[in-house]
């Protein structure tokens, strides 16, 4: 990401559907910060099932995208498998 280039700090990418990957990225970031005293960026690629807040209905503004998202299993179901 351009933000990481501007601040010359490491960027850890992880999939939001994989809680272990997110946990590993966070642990690695904390260890990096402790060891080197530098900021770290964690880029978590994921989606919002309900939009920016619980009252928002994003299907009105992006119906195709949220039709796909509604068919995607929740993260907990993916993790249990």
Number of C-alpha atoms within 10 A of each C-alpha: 10 7 10 14 10 8 12 12 13 16 17 16 15 20 14 15 19 16 15 13 15 20 12 13 21 17 12 15 20 16 12 15 13 11 9 9 10 14 16 19 17 16 15 16 12 12 11 10 15 15 13 10 10 8 8 10 15 16 15 9 9 10 12 10 11 20 11 9 16 12 8 11 10 12 13 11 9 12 11 6 5
